[in-house]
């Protein structure tokens, strides 16, 4: 599994790297070189550093698969920027946003298994390309007036997420 394309599940053709947390979002929320601390992952996989730069969180992909999803990334960025400006988002954009969240969620799931060496031997039955808009989904967006700014991902470090990647925040 470590060398499989996170989009199609096959050995990558013209292998490149996919930022499952998109680089545009990493840049938008802070310095791409800021450290992502994952001490729990380092305790699971021998030799894995407990921190690394956000921008280095990349996983294997076919060049054609990665390019094929670039339009979704571009559309999602426009939608996210609209939301941040508190502009109205139509139902088509909401579905696109949900597709993008599916991509990120499944990418984080497969990426996490890849990163920690898949200690429980999970055999993925789907990859990003087969999971967009495949099941019921929802998103809750809450505006916080105060508190820290930046980007955090929660829930993906839990063993339950490794077995059932149904939600994250």
C-alpha positions in Angstrom: 0.0 0.0 0.0 2.7 2.6 0.7 3.4 3.1 -3.0 -0.2 3.1 -4.2 -1.7 6.2 -5.8 -4.1 7.7 -3.3 -6.5 8.6 -6.1 -6.8 5.3 -8.0 -5.1 2.7 -5.7 -2.8 1.5 -8.4 1.0 1.7 -8.6 1.5 5.3 -9.7 2.2 6.0 -13.4 4.6 9.0 -13.8 4.6 9.2 -10.0 4.2 12.6 -8.3 3.2 13.9 -4.9 -0.2 15.0 -3.7 -0.8 17.4 -0.9 -4.0 16.0 0.6 -4.2 19.2 2.7 -3.8 21.4 -0.4 -0.8 23.7 -0.6 -3.0 26.7 -1.2 -4.8 26.1 2.2 -1.5 25.5 4.0 -0.2 28.8 2.6 -3.5 30.6 3.4 -3.3 29.5 7.0 0.3 30.2 7.9 3.9 29.5 7.0 4.2 26.3 4.9 7.4 25.5 6.8 5.7 25.5 10.2 5.9 22.3 12.0 3.2 19.7 12.2 3.7 17.7 15.4 2.7 14.1 15.3 4.4 12.4 18.3 1.7 9.7 18.4 2.6 8.6 14.8 6.3 8.6 15.7 5.5 6.3 18.6 3.8 3.9 16.2 6.3 3.8 13.4 9.9 3.4 14.2 12.2 6.0 12.5 9.3 8.4 11.8 10.0 12.0 13.0 7.6 13.4 15.5 7.3 16.7 13.5 7.9 17.9 10.0 6.9 20.9 7.8 3.2 21.1 6.8 4.3 21.5 3.2 6.0 18.1 3.3 2.7 16.2 4.0 2.6 14.6 0.6 1.6 11.2 -0.7 2.1 9.1 -3.9 -0.1 9.8 -6.9 -0.2 9.2 -10.6 0.5 12.4 -12.5 -2.7 12.0 -14.5 -4.8 11.3 -11.4 -3.4 14.3 -9.6 -3.9 16.6 -12.6 -7.4 15.2 -13.0 -8.4 16.5 -9.6 -6.8 19.9 -10.0 -10.1 21.4 -11.2 -11.7 20.4 -8.0 -8.9 22.1 -6.0 -9.4 25.3 -8.0 -13.1 25.3 -7.5 -12.8 24.5 -3.8 -10.4 27.4 -3.3 -12.9 29.8 -4.8 -15.6 28.5 -2.6 -13.5 28.6 0.6 -12.6 32.2 -0.2 -16.2 33.1 -0.7 -17.1 31.5 2.6 -14.3 33.4 4.4 -15.8 36.7 3.0 -19.3 35.6 4.2 -20.6 35.5 0.6 -23.5 33.4 -0.4 -22.7 29.9 -1.8 -25.2 28.2 -4.0 -26.2 24.5 -3.9 -23.9 23.5 -6.8 -20.9 25.1 -4.9 -21.9 23.3 -1.7 -21.9 20.0 -3.5 -18.5 20.8 -5.0 -17.3 21.7 -1.5 -18.6 18.4 -0.2 -16.8 16.6 -3.0 -13.6 18.4 -2.0 -14.0 17.5 1.6 -14.5 13.8 0.5 -11.2 14.1 -1.3 -9.4 15.6 1.7 -11.0 13.0 4.1 -10.1 10.0 2.1 -6.7 11.4 1.3 -6.0 11.9 5.0 -7.1 8.4 5.7 -4.9 6.8 3.0 -2.1 9.2 3.8 -2.2 8.4 7.5 -2.1 4.7 6.8 0.8 5.3 4.5 2.6 7.5 7.0 2.4 5.2 10.0 3.0 2.0 8.0 -0.5 0.6 8.3 0.1 -1.1 11.6 -3.3 -2.8 11.7 -3.0 -4.2 8.2 -6.1 -2.4 6.8 -6.7 -3.2 3.1 -8.5 -0.2 1.6 -11.4 -1.1 -0.6 -11.7 2.4 -2.1 -9.5 5.4 -2.9 -10.3 9.1 -3.6 -11.5 8.6 -7.2 -14.2 6.1 -6.1 -15.4 7.9 -3.0 -16.5 11.4 -4.1 -20.2 11.9 -3.7 -20.6 8.1 -3.1 -22.3 8.3 0.3 -24.4 10.7 2.4 -22.3 13.5 3.7 -22.6 16.7 5.6 -20.5 19.6 6.8 -21.0 21.9 9.8 -19.3 25.3 9.6 -19.1 27.4 12.7 -17.8 31.0 12.8 -15.6 31.6 15.8 -15.3 35.2 16.8 -12.2 34.7 19.0 -9.5 32.1 19.4 -6.5 30.9 17.5 -6.2 31.2 13.8 -4.6 28.7 11.5 -5.2 25.2 10.4 -5.7 22.1 12.5 -7.0 18.6 11.6 -8.6 16.5 14.2 -9.8 12.9 14.4 -7.4 11.5 11.8 -4.9 10.3 14.4 -7.5 8.1 16.1 -7.4 4.3 15.4 -11.2 4.5 14.9 -10.6 6.8 11.9 -8.1 4.3 10.4 -10.9 1.6 10.4 -13.9 3.9 9.6 -12.8 7.1 8.0 -16.3 8.6 8.3 -15.6 12.0 9.9 -12.9 14.5 10.8 -12.7 18.1 11.7 
